[in-house]
Amino acid sequence: MEYERRCYAKINLYLKILGRRGDGYHQLDTLFQEINLGETLSWHREAGAFRLTVIGADAGPVEQNLITRAVRAFEAASGVVVTGRFCLTKQIPIGGGLGGGSANAAQTLLLLNEHFGAPLTAARLAELALTLGADVPFFLVGGTCRAGGVGEVLEPVTCDLPWPGGFLIFPSFGVPTGPVFRALAAPAYDAAVTRPTPRLGENDLWAPAVALFPELARLAEAWPRGADEPLFMTGSGSTLVHLCAGGGDETARRAVLEAFGARCVPFLWRHRKESAQTLEKRDGATHIKIL
């Protein structure tokens, strides 16, 4: 029997690093937005030990893949044994700041929990998700969420923007998260400090990412866009996000992509749907206005 899930990417509509905490992690304020760029995870439930195949990218050792780690975490927490073959058809770039691996992990947890009759509560799934990565809990919820902590304190929100989506611009290289955070000179976190409302596209990791990869800034500068159309980096990079209503100068875009060896794809927002798998039921969602 085969089961299938779509794993959708996210962008950060803003990302503020509020400071370094006493435990060494960074306190964040970010606005996650799920988008329709996705990849397919299938599970062929059959006899034999768990195994994983990744198609379309070199995702590294299978034992370190977040799908494998999610399966092992679920087995340990639930007491069940997962068998059969998992297959991921990879389409979300690795090292792009789009959360593809985290989405894979979250959908693996949700799929297994659903199939085995929900042995784990939503809260327990969220705990497991956090052990796999800071933004994995978001992908249990999806839609639009403001996030605090290291990314796990989630508040589903609505956010009205005049663009239905835009373009994702993929440079010819990925950006490793660790070095970018290490290059950030973040002060100690002080919860008492009052901070202004973040602006759309504001990203505190942009400067350290550009210091490590100057071509990011050159690509952003060259990219054709309207004066009122935001362009920013998502997460720790390397993906650039151009918000627009579509259209524009396709010839100019193609010329920039060729010059930089980059590529781009259009995207649209994905909006959250209430389900039993969300972290908690809410009658509505807070509305957030960003500048």
Secondary structure, 3 states (H helix, E strand, C coil): CEEEEEEEEEEEEEEEEEEECCCCCEEEEEEEEEEEEEEEEEEEEEEEECEEEEECCCCCCHHHCHHHHHHHHHHHHHCCCCEEEEEEECCCCCCCCCCHHHHHHHHHHHHHHHHCCCCCCHHHHHHHHHHHCCCHHHHHHCCEEEEECCCCEEEEEECCCCCCEEEEEECCCCCCHHHHHHHCCCCECCCCCCCCCCCCCCECCHHHHHHHCCHHHHHHHHCCCCCCCCEEECCCCCCEEEEECCCCCHHHHHHHHHHHCCEEEEEEECCCCCCCCCCCCCCCCEECCCC
